[in-house]
Amino acid sequence: MHPIKLYFLLLPVLLILSALLGIAIGSTDIPYSIVLRVLASKVLPTDWVMIQDISASQQVIIWLIRTPRVLIAALVGAALAIAGAQMQGLFQNPLASPDIVGTSSGGAFGAVIALSMGLASYSLFYLPVFAFFGAFLALFTVYALATRRGNTPVATLLLAGVALNALIGAMISYVITLVWLEYDIAREIIFWLMGGLDSRTWIHVGIALPGILIGTLIALLYTRELDILLMGQETAYSLGVEVEPVKRIILTSSALLTGTAVAVSGIVGFVGLIIPHIVRLLIGPKHRYLVPASALMGATFLILADLLARTLHRPEEIRLGILTAVFGAPFFLYLLLRDQRHF
């Protein structure tokens, strides 16, 4: 069987299995049969599935606590992986990702502004709006700084990303000092910046879903243009691609995906770096396969990473951003050392 067909056959199965694991396992383990019955009762007619023998606490844990958390993990993982695949294709190097080039930090700064001003207490929908604009401005700033005559050197991209991350980090620290006396707000910002999916509800699913669906749709519609851009701008022009408008659309899609993900999870690093790179090695660089395949693997990876964060050090929970950094930082160093000949 062709590797691409095998991949798209196995990954959905792994995604479903990882979701079941994420719902069943936690501080209180629940049998898989009960999980399946409760989930089935929510999507099938009520008289098809009998759940009267299942305790109310188990139903609450499954449907109101763990299911939305697993869905948020899947959405965030898919969004960051797609954004990473787009950036790596657009910048034509495997070191580009939302957190490396400052997009995640920009989204975080936007969300921190919403939190510090108290807007998030009025409506959680302020978070994705502010996070999107922060991610958008950060990504376009790095792109403008690093790109000359249509080329984006790896060294320039990384240096621009490092500089912008440092600047945004300083700005976030300054905001935290301004609200430090308001302990609850400062604590919320600090914990949120560390990345995590605790206390995620169906409201957060509703916040994340529209932006991630729109960003994913744009990414899928522009896979052909990304493939052509890999052959160079002159070739793209000769094939009728309007290069600059396409670049802006792809950057906007990446910012929307990253900003929305950051708004509901905080900073979860390296997903956009690791996942597209691994998928590219498995099935090749064609974006019509790479984008959906990265979404599937990113969703599966983050569900399992969140499960590990919840269970590795019970009863305490490790912040998800810490765990993904443990996986991602060595991988980034490996890529950097492998590609050092380009510097």
C-alpha positions, 0 to 999 in steps of 0.5 A, a space after each residue: 500500500 502507498 505510504 500516503 494511503 496507509 498514513 491517512 488510513 492509520 492516523 484517523 484511527 490513532 486520533 480516535 483511540 487517543 481521544 478515547 484514552 484522553 477521556 477515559 484516563 485521568 485522576 479517576 479512570 473510567 472504563 471505555 465502555 462507559 465512555 462510549 455509552 455516554 458519548 453515544 447518548 449525546 449524539 444518538 436519539 436518547 432512547 437508543 442508548 441507556 445510561 441510567 446505570 451510569 453515575 451522574 459524576 461519571 457523566 459530568 466527568 466524561 461530557 463536561 470536563 474531559 471531552 471539551 478538553 480533548 477536543 480543545 487539545 485536538 483543535 490546538 494541535 491541528 491548528 499549530 501543525 497546519 500553521 507550521 506546515 504553511 510557514 515552513 513551505 512559505 519560508 522554504 525552511 524546516 526551522 520556521 514555526 509559530 513559536 520560533 518566528 514570534 507568532 505565538 508570542 505575538 498572539 500571547 501578548 494580544 491575549 495578555 492585553 485582553 486579560 490585563 484590561 479585564 476584557 476577558 472577564 466580560 467575554 472570552 471572545 475578546 481573547 481570540 480577537 486580540 490574540 489574532 491581531 497580536 499574532 498577525 502583527 508579529 508574523 508580518 513584522 518578522 516576514 518584513 524584517 527577514 525577507 529581501 527580494 522574495 528570499 527569506 534566509 534561515 539565519 535572518 529569519 531566526 534572528 528576527 524571530 529571536 529578537 521579536 520574541 525577546 521584545 514581546 517577552 519584555 512587553 508581557 513582563 511589563 504588563 504583568 508588573 502593572 497588574 501585579 497587585 491584582 493577584 488573581 489577574 497576574 496569576 491567571 496570566 502567568 499560568 496561561 502563558 505556561 500553556 495548559 488545557 485545564 478548566 477548558 469547557 464547551 465555551 472554549 470549544 465554541 471560541 476555538 472552532 470558528 477561527 481554526 475552521 476558517 484558517 484550515 479551510 484557507 490553508 487547504 485552498 492554497 496548497 497548490 500555491 504553496 507547492 508552486 512557491 517552493 519552486 521559486 517566485 519566478 516560476 510561480 509568476 510564470 505559472 500565473 500565481 499572484 505571489 504577494 497576495 498569496 503570501 499575505 493570505 497564507 500569512 493571515 491564515 497562519 496568524 489566525 490559526 496560531 492566534 486562535 490556538 494561543 487564545 484557548 491554550 496559552 503558549 504551547 511550543 514546538 508543535 508547529 515545528 515538530 509535526 510538519 517536519 515528521 509528516 514531510 519525512 513520511 509522506 513527502 512535501 506536497 501540501 495537499 497531503 501535508 496540510 491535512 496529514 499534519 492536522 491529524 498528527 498534530 491533533 493526536 500528538 497534543 491529545 497524548 501530550 496533554 494526557 501525559 501532562 495530567 497523569 505523569 505526576 498525579 495528583 499535580 498537573 504538569 503545564 502542557 507548554 513545559 512538556 511540549 518544550 521538553 520534546 521540541 527543544 532537542 528536536 529544534 537543536 537537531 535541525 539547527 545542527 543539521 542545517 548549520 552548513 546553510 549559515 
